[in-house]
Amino acid sequence: MDGRKGSVEDLEVSPAFWQGKKVFITGHTGFKGSWLSLWLVRLGADVTGYALPAATHPSLYRDAAVARDVRSIEADVRDFEQVRAALSAQRPEVVVHMAAEALVPESYLRPLETYATNVLGTANVLEVLRTNSTVRATVIVTSDKCYRLDAGDRRCREDDALGGHDPYSASKACAEIVSAAYRESFFTASRADATSTLIATARAGNVIGGGDWAAHRLIPDAVAAFRDQRVLALRNPAAIRPWQHVLDPLRGYLLLAQRLFDADARCARAWNFGPPPSHEVSVESLVRDFAQAWGSGARWEAAAVPGPFEAPALRLSSRRANETLGWNVRLPLARALEETAQWYRAYVSGADARALVDAHIDRFEGARTA
């Protein structure tokens, strides 16, 4: 971007921008982190990942050989000294913080660990950045579940009240508050002791895509059941979520990081990256459409015992990202489901995971905006 502020008209994920950029990603061994790492490698970035070992078996991180092209540091984001040592040694220019406990059901089983990872881990990253002299852009990834559940059918906007009835949602609201406090206290240009770092938070809707193997997530559970000819039990079939392909919010994070790096202080704030109303469908509706894309052997039913409390409906307003970043969901929901089913069917048949990811990114980069 050659030192100028980007505009909606000219802003796109730019290989010229990312070529040679030193990027530090926490959570790179997870589902979204693996996709982002591989995309940045394709763009020519110099990527360092910091995370605990991949938690699932199979794992996209291992199957796609992410560590082959990414400098990988296996460490805990809750360990401040390790975070400080890694960031100090790598001297990145861009940070994307994604390391988290990412599942609502798991947060009920391990609430203290959830708060330690999602809140203290975020504070650790921000505290290291407070005295860092190389990082110019930081994107803190939280969740659409950070909002207080009193919006009714209205779509949540970035300035709405934060909250959470479950440990996961509350921890993400806390991560937003911690990020905002650090931004206002230490990363505001008007402060005499400010650094050049700009901090933004990103709240994405539910993502789907190949290579997610986490238990208690809808698509991985469906793939396991359909593959084994079992009946899929739906914990909350009527719950409405804003579904989108994983590459869509990742594109939003990259666009946002470009603007932050370009010193556009207007972008140092919270951002929603959610799909249009046509993507806001129930769990059962999504499974029905995914089953059609999957083919034979797909059956499901409501679980005999409902799962723990989750928000009955989540809807996001992404007007800020639409108008300021020129970001919109690129893949319609039907296309996203077909891409996802195709990825898993090919993987189950023995296809190479890295080749599947590369092919999907190729198609995504060539897709027209939905």
LINVENNOR-V114802 format. One record per residue. N is the residue number from 1. RES is the residue in one letter. PSI is psi in whole degrees, 0 to 359 (999 if undefined). NEAR is the number of other C-alpha atoms within 8 Angstrom. Layout:
n:N res:RES psi:PSI near:NEAR
n:N res:RES psi:PSI near:NEAR
//
This chain:
n:1 res:M psi:6 near:7
n:2 res:D psi:43 near:3
n:3 res:G psi:6 near:5
n:4 res:R psi:159 near:6
n:5 res:K psi:131 near:9
n:6 res:G psi:164 near:9
n:7 res:S psi:167 near:8
n:8 res:V psi:324 near:9
n:9 res:E psi:324 near:5
n:10 res:D psi:359 near:6
n:11 res:L psi:122 near:11
n:12 res:E psi:161 near:5
n:13 res:V psi:118 near:7
n:14 res:S psi:114 near:8
n:15 res:P psi:326 near:8
n:16 res:A psi:323 near:5
n:17 res:F psi:313 near:8
n:18 res:W psi:342 near:11
n:19 res:Q psi:117 near:10
n:20 res:G psi:355 near:7
n:21 res:K psi:138 near:12
n:22 res:K psi:112 near:12
n:23 res:V psi:134 near:13
n:24 res:F psi:117 near:15
n:25 res:I psi:123 near:15
n:26 res:T psi:144 near:13
n:27 res:G psi:25 near:14
n:28 res:H psi:347 near:17
n:29 res:T psi:355 near:13
n:30 res:G psi:182 near:12
n:31 res:F psi:300 near:13
n:32 res:K psi:322 near:9
n:33 res:G psi:323 near:13
n:34 res:S psi:314 near:13
n:35 res:W psi:315 near:11
n:36 res:L psi:318 near:10
n:37 res:S psi:315 near:14
n:38 res:L psi:324 near:10
n:39 res:W psi:315 near:9
n:40 res:L psi:323 near:11
n:41 res:V psi:316 near:12
n:42 res:R psi:328 near:7
n:43 res:L psi:354 near:10
n:44 res:G psi:11 near:11
n:45 res:A psi:156 near:13
n:46 res:D psi:101 near:11
n:47 res:V psi:130 near:14
n:48 res:T psi:132 near:13
n:49 res:G psi:144 near:15
n:50 res:Y psi:117 near:16
n:51 res:A psi:166 near:14
n:52 res:L psi:162 near:10
n:53 res:P psi:152 near:6
n:54 res:A psi:135 near:9
n:55 res:A psi:351 near:7
n:56 res:T psi:159 near:7
n:57 res:H psi:111 near:5
n:58 res:P psi:179 near:7
n:59 res:S psi:130 near:14
n:60 res:L psi:323 near:15
n:61 res:Y psi:314 near:14
n:62 res:R psi:315 near:10
n:63 res:D psi:325 near:11
n:64 res:A psi:7 near:11
n:65 res:A psi:49 near:10
n:66 res:V psi:322 near:12
n:67 res:A psi:345 near:9
n:68 res:R psi:328 near:5
n:69 res:D psi:1 near:8
n:70 res:V psi:135 near:12
n:71 res:R psi:110 near:8
n:72 res:S psi:124 near:8
n:73 res:I psi:115 near:9
n:74 res:E psi:106 near:8
n:75 res:A psi:170 near:9
n:76 res:D psi:129 near:10
n:77 res:V psi:344 near:16
n:78 res:R psi:350 near:9
n:79 res:D psi:101 near:10
n:80 res:F psi:316 near:10
n:81 res:E psi:323 near:6
n:82 res:Q psi:320 near:10
n:83 res:V psi:314 near:13
n:84 res:R psi:316 near:10
n:85 res:A psi:318 near:8
n:86 res:A psi:313 near:10
n:87 res:L psi:322 near:11
n:88 res:S psi:321 near:8
n:89 res:A psi:323 near:6
n:90 res:Q psi:334 near:8
n:91 res:R psi:58 near:9
n:92 res:P psi:164 near:12
n:93 res:E psi:333 near:12
n:94 res:V psi:136 near:14
n:95 res:V psi:133 near:12
n:96 res:V psi:112 near:12
n:97 res:H psi:109 near:13
n:98 res:M psi:351 near:12
n:99 res:A psi:128 near:12
n:100 res:A psi:159 near:9
n:101 res:E psi:117 near:10
n:102 res:A psi:7 near:5
n:103 res:L psi:131 near:9
n:104 res:V psi:310 near:11
n:105 res:P psi:321 near:9
n:106 res:E psi:329 near:9
n:107 res:S psi:333 near:14
n:108 res:Y psi:327 near:11
n:109 res:L psi:325 near:6
n:110 res:R psi:67 near:8
n:111 res:P psi:319 near:11
n:112 res:L psi:319 near:6
n:113 res:E psi:323 near:8
n:114 res:T psi:313 near:14
n:115 res:Y psi:320 near:12
n:116 res:A psi:317 near:10
n:117 res:T psi:309 near:14
n:118 res:N psi:330 near:14
n:119 res:V psi:300 near:13
n:120 res:L psi:322 near:10
n:121 res:G psi:317 near:15
n:122 res:T psi:317 near:15
n:123 res:A psi:323 near:11
n:124 res:N psi:314 near:13
n:125 res:V psi:313 near:13
n:126 res:L psi:323 near:10
n:127 res:E psi:321 near:8
n:128 res:V psi:319 near:11
n:129 res:L psi:335 near:9
n:130 res:R psi:330 near:9
n:131 res:T psi:18 near:7
n:132 res:N psi:142 near:9
n:133 res:S psi:1 near:6
n:134 res:T psi:331 near:7
n:135 res:V psi:127 near:14
n:136 res:R psi:341 near:12
n:137 res:A psi:130 near:14
n:138 res:T psi:128 near:15
n:139 res:V psi:117 near:14
n:140 res:I psi:115 near:13
n:141 res:V psi:123 near:11
n:142 res:T psi:247 near:14
n:143 res:S psi:155 near:11
n:144 res:D psi:346 near:12
n:145 res:K psi:8 near:9
n:146 res:C psi:352 near:15
n:147 res:Y psi:150 near:13
n:148 res:R psi:140 near:10
n:149 res:L psi:66 near:8
n:150 res:D psi:20 near:4
n:151 res:A psi:351 near:8
n:152 res:G psi:227 near:5
n:153 res:D psi:358 near:6
n:154 res:R psi:143 near:6
n:155 res:R psi:136 near:9
n:156 res:C psi:133 near:11
n:157 res:R psi:160 near:9
n:158 res:E psi:333 near:8
n:159 res:D psi:4 near:4
n:160 res:D psi:161 near:8
n:161 res:A psi:143 near:6
n:162 res:L psi:158 near:8
n:163 res:G psi:205 near:11
n:164 res:G psi:129 near:15
n:165 res:H psi:348 near:7
n:166 res:D psi:161 near:11
n:167 res:P psi:320 near:13
n:168 res:Y psi:308 near:16
n:169 res:S psi:316 near:15
n:170 res:A psi:321 near:12
n:171 res:S psi:324 near:14
n:172 res:K psi:325 near:14
n:173 res:A psi:318 near:15
n:174 res:C psi:319 near:9
n:175 res:A psi:323 near:13
n:176 res:E psi:317 near:11
n:177 res:I psi:316 near:8
n:178 res:V psi:316 near:11
n:179 res:S psi:316 near:14
n:180 res:A psi:320 near:9
n:181 res:A psi:317 near:8
n:182 res:Y psi:318 near:10
n:183 res:R psi:314 near:11
n:184 res:E psi:330 near:8
n:185 res:S psi:324 near:7
n:186 res:F psi:344 near:11
n:187 res:F psi:28 near:15
n:188 res:T psi:131 near:11
n:189 res:A psi:335 near:8
n:190 res:S psi:346 near:5
n:191 res:R psi:140 near:8
n:192 res:A psi:328 near:5
n:193 res:D psi:19 near:5
n:194 res:A psi:151 near:10
n:195 res:T psi:180 near:12
n:196 res:S psi:1 near:9
n:197 res:T psi:134 near:10
n:198 res:L psi:136 near:15
n:199 res:I psi:131 near:14
n:200 res:A psi:155 near:13
n:201 res:T psi:150 near:14
n:202 res:A psi:128 near:14
n:203 res:R psi:105 near:13
n:204 res:A psi:153 near:13
n:205 res:G psi:180 near:14
n:206 res:N psi:134 near:9
n:207 res:V psi:147 near:9
n:208 res:I psi:160 near:13
n:209 res:G psi:163 near:12
n:210 res:G psi:145 near:10
n:211 res:G psi:2 near:10
n:212 res:D psi:120 near:11
n:213 res:W psi:16 near:11
n:214 res:A psi:134 near:7
n:215 res:A psi:152 near:6
n:216 res:H psi:13 near:8
n:217 res:R psi:145 near:8
n:218 res:L psi:306 near:8
n:219 res:I psi:314 near:9
n:220 res:P psi:319 near:12
n:221 res:D psi:320 near:11
n:222 res:A psi:317 near:10
n:223 res:V psi:314 near:9
n:224 res:A psi:317 near:8
n:225 res:A psi:314 near:12
n:226 res:F psi:321 near:13
n:227 res:R psi:321 near:8
n:228 res:D psi:8 near:6
n:229 res:Q psi:36 near:9
n:230 res:R psi:162 near:10
n:231 res:V psi:127 near:10
n:232 res:L psi:126 near:11
n:233 res:A psi:121 near:8
n:234 res:L psi:121 near:11
n:235 res:R psi:316 near:9
n:236 res:N psi:74 near:10
n:237 res:P psi:335 near:9
n:238 res:A psi:353 near:8
n:239 res:A psi:134 near:10
n:240 res:I psi:132 near:11
n:241 res:R psi:156 near:13
n:242 res:P psi:97 near:16
n:243 res:W psi:144 near:14
n:244 res:Q psi:156 near:18
n:245 res:H psi:145 near:13
n:246 res:V psi:328 near:11
n:247 res:L psi:337 near:9
n:248 res:D psi:305 near:12
n:249 res:P psi:328 near:13
n:250 res:L psi:321 near:10
n:251 res:R psi:320 near:9
n:252 res:G psi:318 near:11
n:253 res:Y psi:319 near:10
n:254 res:L psi:318 near:9
n:255 res:L psi:318 near:13
n:256 res:L psi:316 near:11
n:257 res:A psi:322 near:12
n:258 res:Q psi:316 near:10
n:259 res:R psi:321 near:12
n:260 res:L psi:316 near:17
n:261 res:F psi:327 near:11
n:262 res:D psi:13 near:11
n:263 res:A psi:32 near:9
n:264 res:D psi:95 near:10
n:265 res:A psi:340 near:7
n:266 res:R psi:339 near:5
n:267 res:C psi:355 near:9
n:268 res:A psi:79 near:11
n:269 res:R psi:190 near:9
n:270 res:A psi:147 near:9
n:271 res:W psi:135 near:12
n:272 res:N psi:138 near:15
n:273 res:F psi:86 near:13
n:274 res:G psi:160 near:16
n:275 res:P psi:175 near:15
n:276 res:P psi:170 near:8
n:277 res:P psi:330 near:6
n:278 res:S psi:342 near:7
n:279 res:H psi:356 near:11
n:280 res:E psi:92 near:12
n:281 res:V psi:164 near:11
n:282 res:S psi:162 near:11
n:283 res:V psi:314 near:14
n:284 res:E psi:321 near:9
n:285 res:S psi:319 near:8
n:286 res:L psi:318 near:9
n:287 res:V psi:320 near:11
n:288 res:R psi:316 near:8
n:289 res:D psi:323 near:10
n:290 res:F psi:322 near:11
n:291 res:A psi:321 near:11
n:292 res:Q psi:319 near:7
n:293 res:A psi:329 near:9
n:294 res:W psi:314 near:11
n:295 res:G psi:209 near:7
n:296 res:S psi:156 near:5
n:297 res:G psi:11 near:8
n:298 res:A psi:118 near:12
n:299 res:R psi:150 near:10
n:300 res:W psi:164 near:8
n:301 res:E psi:163 near:8
n:302 res:A psi:139 near:9
n:303 res:A psi:145 near:9
n:304 res:A psi:324 near:4
n:305 res:V psi:117 near:5
n:306 res:P psi:156 near:7
n:307 res:G psi:179 near:7
n:308 res:P psi:165 near:6
n:309 res:F psi:132 near:6
n:310 res:E psi:154 near:6
n:311 res:A psi:132 near:7
n:312 res:P psi:332 near:7
n:313 res:A psi:140 near:8
n:314 res:L psi:128 near:12
n:315 res:R psi:135 near:12
n:316 res:L psi:141 near:14
n:317 res:S psi:120 near:11
n:318 res:S psi:28 near:12
n:319 res:R psi:321 near:6
n:320 res:R psi:313 near:10
n:321 res:A psi:323 near:14
n:322 res:N psi:312 near:10
n:323 res:E psi:327 near:9
n:324 res:T psi:320 near:9
n:325 res:L psi:350 near:12
n:326 res:G psi:24 near:10
n:327 res:W psi:132 near:10
n:328 res:N psi:156 near:10
n:329 res:V psi:131 near:13
n:330 res:R psi:328 near:10
n:331 res:L psi:119 near:13
n:332 res:P psi:156 near:10
n:333 res:L psi:318 near:11
n:334 res:A psi:320 near:7
n:335 res:R psi:319 near:8
n:336 res:A psi:320 near:13
n:337 res:L psi:319 near:14
n:338 res:E psi:317 near:11
n:339 res:E psi:318 near:11
n:340 res:T psi:313 near:11
n:341 res:A psi:319 near:12
n:342 res:Q psi:318 near:9
n:343 res:W psi:309 near:12
n:344 res:Y psi:320 near:11
n:345 res:R psi:318 near:9
n:346 res:A psi:318 near:9
n:347 res:Y psi:314 near:11
n:348 res:V psi:330 near:7
n:349 res:S psi:0 near:6
n:350 res:G psi:7 near:6
n:351 res:A psi:154 near:9
n:352 res:D psi:128 near:9
n:353 res:A psi:318 near:11
n:354 res:R psi:318 near:9
n:355 res:A psi:323 near:9
n:356 res:L psi:316 near:11
n:357 res:V psi:312 near:12
n:358 res:D psi:318 near:8
n:359 res:A psi:321 near:8
n:360 res:H psi:321 near:9
n:361 res:I psi:320 near:10
n:362 res:D psi:311 near:8
n:363 res:R psi:322 near:8
n:364 res:F psi:314 near:10
n:365 res:E psi:336 near:6
n:366 res:G psi:358 near:6
n:367 res:A psi:151 near:8
n:368 res:R psi:151 near:5
n:369 res:T psi:135 near:7
n:370 res:A psi:999 near:7
//
